[in-house]
Amino acid sequence: MLNHAFIPYRGYYSSPFARWQGSFAQENAITLGAETSRRWLEKKQWDPKIIDYLFLGSTVHQPRGFYGGPWASALIGADSVPGVMINQACSTSTISVYQAGMGVETGMYDTAYCLMSDRCSNGPHSIWPNPKGPGGQVVSEDWVMDNFNLDPWAGGAMIQTAENVAGASGISREQCDELTVRRFQQYQQALEQDRTFQKGYMFPVELKISRKQTLTVDADEGVMESTAEGLAKLRPVIPDGVHTFGTQTHPADGQCALTLTTRDKAMELSEDPNRIIRILSYGYARAKKAHMAMAVTPASQMALEGADLTPGDLKVIKTHNPFAANDLYLAQTLGLDAEMMNNYGCSLIFGHPQGPTVGRLIIEGIEELALLGGGYLLVAGCAAGDTAAAIVLKMG
């Protein structure tokens, strides 16, 4: 259990998420994320020099990404600060926040900044020399699509892992459709009263269109309505499977950032010193081959045990749910009410830009805790390679 690592209330932001090939499709995720962070820090009137270390969470290679962390540090105005890049697919934010918290916990530094930024749009097409290939042909890979469609260890596409878990646990097509409708309704809660909930943490992105024109993106792009009637008309992606294109997430682009620091500094930086958030524990797991969603349960159990909690102690649960079966399986195995998880939004609905996905979930979970007067938050989700990570936080 951690005792000394804190997040200031509102010491974080998430950009809107844009469905891939949308407004962010042509932007370098590192420079766009850093520029958005620079503007956010300026609005907060925080001197970037308070940052002692930067974690850059990014999973889809960007031009000049070789310089990743230190480059992002310099771009936000912390040019004397080193940085490190973390890449673990969907668990990137979880690991970044936990590692930043551990650095504060051990006294290695006082204040760390986690900037997670990714662009699934227009992913790179990599080639490697292969002089011994037929006619000297190169070895090639489409960074995004090839990896979505094939796990080199387990074999098969990611959606196949969800179908395997659904089959093993008796999850039906009807359950997946019903839960997706519920998740869309929960996302609609965040849009009520002129998006009051989202505006508490969402920071607009500015895109330079020309020398004289700037485009401001201040809300999610490309979220599709989910209705029982609409979902029922869709065919399964895999014949005889339970998931359609409507009951799985969509690739997206976006960024988010969280500040990790000491208790005293968190109280100083917090918009409300009575609302600081403590990092309690972290959990990880790996499931058997091609059963990715199963890993979320032991990862969550590990995080709960590390915080000396039971599922019944949790006030808020947020999950990265690329497939509807993920939440149904977690609820089934931990004895949770699937309909009460993921209030105000989740990746199943607002999309999945890889690195920043769980960061946004952490932020939304904190905002929900604030509405409820504090308590314990579990954020958990699967990741490539049949792995999962989970983190427990406390407000109050």
N, C-alpha and C positions, 0 to 999 in steps of 0.2 A: 504494500500500500504506500502511495506517495502522500507526503504531508506538507510539502513546501512549494508546490508548483500551482500557479493560479492564472486564470484568464480574467482580465478586467471586463466588467459588464459593458457591452458594446465596444470592446476592444477587438473588434472583428468586423468583417463585412463579407458579403458575397455579391458578385456581379449577377445580373440576369444570366440565365442559361439560354443559348440559342441553338435550336436544332441544327445539326450539321448542314453545311452548304448554305447557311444563313448569313447574318450580318458580320460574323467574326471569321468567316471562312478564309479570307485573304490575309489575316493578321498573324504576325508571329506571336505565339502565345506567351513567350517570355517577355518580350518588350511590351505587349499590351497589358499583361498582368502587372508588370513593374510600373508602367505609366499610371494605371488605375490605382495602384497602391500609393504612388507618389501623391496623386491628387487627394486620395482619402486621408493620408497623413497630414497633408496641408489643411484639409478641412477640419481635422481633429485638433489642429495646432500642436501636433506632436513633432518634436525635432527627431528626424531619422537617426540622429547620433545616439539616441537612447538604446538603440538596438545593438546587442553584443554579438549576435550570431543569426544567420538567416538559413532557413531550410526552404529549398525550392522543390516543390513536388510537381513533377512533370513526367509524363509517360510516353508521349508521342513526340519523337525527335523533331526539333525545330532548327532552322538555320542558325548557326553559331551556338547551338546548344552545348557544345563542348565546354564553353565557358560558364554555363548555367548559373550556379549559385552566386559566384563573385560578380558576374555581370549584372544579375538582378539586383544585388545589394547596391552596386554603384548607381544603377538607374533610379532607384528609389531615393537616393540621397545619402545612403550609408556607405560611402565609398571606401571607408577604412575597415569595413566589416567583411570577414570571410563568409563563405556560404558553402553549402553542400547540396547536391541534387539527390532526391530520393525518388525511386521509381519502383513501385510494387503494384502496378495496375490499380484496381479499385480500392486497395488498402493504403494507397499512398498518403492520403490525409491522416488516417488513423496513426500510421507509423510516424509521420512527421510530427504530429502534435505530441505523441508519447515521447519521442526522442527529445523534442524541445523541452518537455516537462522534466525529463530525467536530467537534462543539463542544468536546469534551474534547481532541481531537487538536490543534486550533488554539489552545487555551488560553483560549477564550472563557469557559468555566466549568470547574470541577473535577468536579462531580458532577451528573449528569442522571438523571432518573427517567422511565422510559417506562411509562405506564399505558395499556393497551389494553382497552377494554370496549365490548361491543356486545350488542344485543338484537334478534334478527330477529323474535321474537314480537311480535304486535300492532303491526306497523310503522305509521307514520303514513300517513294518507290526505290528501295535499296538494291544496289547491285554489288557483287564482289567478283574480282577477277577469277577466272577459272581456265588457265591455259590448257589444261588437259581435257576440257569439255569438248564435245563434238563440234569441230570447227572453231574451237576457242570461245564457245558461247559462255556468257557470264551466268553466275548464280544470282537469282533475283528474288525479292520479297516485297510484297505490298504490306507496309508496316501495320496498317489498321485492318484491312479486310482479311488478309491471310491469317492474322492472329485471332481475329474473331471466329474464324471458320475452322481452325485446327489447333488443338493443344498437342504439341509435339511429343509429350509424354503419354497422356491418356488417350490421345486420338479423338477425332471428332470435334464438332463445333461446340461452342459454349451452350447453345440451346439444348444440345443433346444431354448435357449434364443435368439440366433442369428436368428434362423428360425422364431421365433415369431416377431422379429423386422422387418425382411425382408417382412413377410406377411402383417404386419400392414402398411408398408410404400411403398409397391409395388415394392420392389427390386427383380430383376429377376436373374435367373441362368446365363444368358448371361452377365449381368452387373458384376456379381461377377467374372466370368472367365476373362472378359476383364480387370478389375481392377487388378487382380492378375498378369496377364501378364505385365501390366504397372509397378507394384511394383517390379517384377523381373528385368525388364529393368532398373529401378532406382537403384536397388542394384548393377547392373553391372557397373554403373557409378563409384561406389566406388572402383571397381577393376581395373579401367583404369590406364594406365601408371604405371604398377607394383604396384597397390594398393596404390597410393600416398595418396588418401583421408584417407583410413583406417589407414595407417601407421602414420598419424598425431596424432592419439589417442590410437591406439591398442597396448597393451603391451603383449609380449609373456608369456606363462605359461610354467614352467619347472616341469616335473614330474620325480620323482626318480623311475626308473625301477628296478635298482639293485644298489649294492654298487659302481659299476663302470660305469653304464649306465644311462643317463638322456635323456628323450624325451622332445623336445621343440615343443609346439603347438603355431604357430604364425599366423594362419588364421582360419576362421570359418570352421567347419566340418559339413558335412551332408546337405548342402544347395542343394535343388533339383531344376533343371531347370523347369521353367513354360513356356509352349507354348500353343497357342490357340488350336492346334491340340491335344496335350496331355491332356489338361484339358477337352476338349469336350468328350473324351472317358471315363471319370470317372463317376461312378454312385454317386448320392447323398448319403450322410451318412444316412440321414433320408429319407425314401420314400417320393417322391414329394417335397423334400426340394431343396434349391438353393445352398447349400454348399456341396462340395466334399472334400475328403482328400487333394486335391490340392489347395483349396481356404480357408483353415484354417491353423493356425500355427502348429508347432510341438514342443513338450517338448524338453528342452535342459538343458545344464549345463554351468555355467560361473560365472563371477564376474566383478564388476566395482567399482570405487571409485571416489568421488568428494570432494574437499576441500572448505569449507565455512569460510570466514573470513572478517575482516574489509576492508575498501577501501584502507587504507595505506598498510596493510599487503598484500592485493591482488596485488597491484602495485609492491610491492617488490618481490613477488613470481612469478608473471606472466612472461611468456616467452617474452611477449610484453606488457609493461605497458600501452600502448594505447588500449589494448584489454582486459579489465576486464569486467566481466559479473555481472550485478546486479539482484538479485532476487526481483521481483516486487510484485507478488500476487499469491494467491492459491485459488482454487475452488474445491468444492466437491458436490456430489449429490447422490441420490438413486432413481432409477426408480421403476415402479410398478413391481410386482412379475414376474419373468422370462422374463424380457425385459432389460437385462443388457446393451446392446449397447446404449439404449436410455439415460442412465445416463450421457454419455459423453457430450452431448449438454448442459444441464444446468450447469454441472461442468465447462465447458469451458466458458460459459457466465458469471458465477460468477467470474472466474479468470480474464476475460477481463474487467468486470466492476470494479473490485478491482484495476486494473491498469489504469483505465480511457481510455480504448482502444476499438476499434471496430474491427471486423474481417478484415476489409480493411487495418488496420494499420500493420498487421502482415507481416513480411518478410519471416519467415519460420514457417511451421507447421509440427510437428512430432506427430504421434499417435501410441499407442499400439493397434494393430488391430488383435486380435486373429482370427477374421473372416472377410472376405471381406466386408460383409454388414456393419460392424462398420464404415468404412470410407465413404461408400456411404450414410449412414444415417446422419453422421455428416455433410458432404458436403451439403446434401439436406436441413438440418434444419438450418444451419448457412450461407447458400448462398456461399459456397466455391467451388473451382474447385478441385474435388477429384484427378485429375491427377497431380496437382501441389504440393500436400502434399507428405511428406515422400521421398524426394530426398535422394539418397545415401543409403537407407536401412530402414527396419522396421521389426517388430517382425513377421509379416505375412510370411516373407521370411527367416530371419536369425534365427528364433526360439525364444522360450520363456522359460528362466530359472526362471520365477517368479520374485524374488526379484530384480535382476539387470537389468531386461528388460527395464524399463523406464529410468533407469540411463544411459544406453547406448544411448537411444533416445535423452536424454538431451545433452549428450556429442556430438553426431552427429549433433544435431541442432546448438550447439555453433560453431562447426567446419564449418558448412555451412554459418552461420552468418559471420564468419571471412572472408570467400571467397567473400561474398557479401558486405563487408565494414561495417557491423554492422546492427542494427535494432532490431526488437522485435521478440521473439520466443515464440510460444505456444506449450507445450507438454501436451498431454491429453490421457487418456485411461480408459477403464472399468476395473472392478475388481470384484472378487467373491461377491456374495450377492446383485447383481444388483446395485452395486455402481460404482462410477467413481471419479477420481481426475484429476486436471489440474494445471499447473503452468506456469507463464509467466515470462520470463527473457528478459533483455535488454543488448545489447553490444553497447558501444559507448555513 
